[in-house]
């Protein structure tokens, strides 16, 4: 019984520490965020999309009315 509790607690601590190590914000996260923001800004500058505010006051990306929408519904 005592051995089982010790193994449970030690396993929980090891994998909690491993999860924090793997899940920390890394340089890759910032690179992806910057690339995504640059692509969105370029699409907006070229007129393919524009930003609007929805009913909740949050920013939302909307396809420009003149752009071709070839998505299947």
C-alpha positions in Angstrom: 0.0 0.0 0.0 2.7 2.5 0.9 4.8 1.5 -2.1 1.8 2.0 -4.4 1.2 5.5 -3.0 4.9 6.4 -3.4 4.9 5.2 -7.0 1.7 7.1 -7.8 3.1 10.4 -6.3 6.5 10.0 -7.9 5.0 9.2 -11.3 2.6 12.2 -11.1 5.5 14.5 -10.2 7.8 13.3 -13.0 5.1 13.6 -15.7 3.9 16.9 -14.4 7.4 18.3 -14.6 7.8 16.7 -18.1 4.6 18.3 -19.2 5.6 21.7 -18.0 9.0 21.3 -19.8 7.4 20.3 -23.1 4.5 22.8 -22.9 6.5 25.9 -22.1 6.4 28.7 -24.5 9.3 28.3 -26.9 10.8 30.2 -29.7 8.9 28.1 -32.2 5.6 29.4 -30.8 6.7 33.0 -31.3 7.9 32.3 -34.8 4.6 30.8 -35.8 2.7 33.6 -34.2 4.7 36.2 -36.1 4.4 34.4 -39.4 0.6 34.1 -39.0 0.3 37.7 -38.1 2.4 38.8 -41.1 0.2 36.6 -43.5 -3.0 38.1 -42.1 -1.6 41.6 -42.4 -0.5 41.0 -46.1 -3.9 39.6 -47.0 -5.6 42.6 -45.5 -3.2 45.0 -47.3 -4.0 43.3 -50.6 -7.7 43.5 -50.0 -8.6 39.8 -49.7 -9.9 40.1 -46.2 -10.8 42.9 -43.8 -11.3 43.1 -40.0 -14.6 43.9 -38.4 -16.1 43.9 -34.9 -18.8 41.4 -34.2 -21.6 41.8 -31.7 -19.4 40.9 -28.8 -16.9 43.6 -29.6 -14.3 41.0 -30.8 -12.3 41.4 -34.0 -13.3 39.1 -36.8 -11.7 38.4 -40.2 -14.2 38.6 -43.1 -13.7 37.7 -46.7 -13.8 40.8 -48.9 -17.1 41.1 -50.7 -15.3 41.2 -54.1 -13.1 38.2 -53.4 -13.9 34.8 -54.9 -15.3 32.3 -52.3 -14.8 28.8 -53.6 -15.5 27.0 -50.4 -18.0 24.2 -50.5 -21.0 24.6 -48.2 
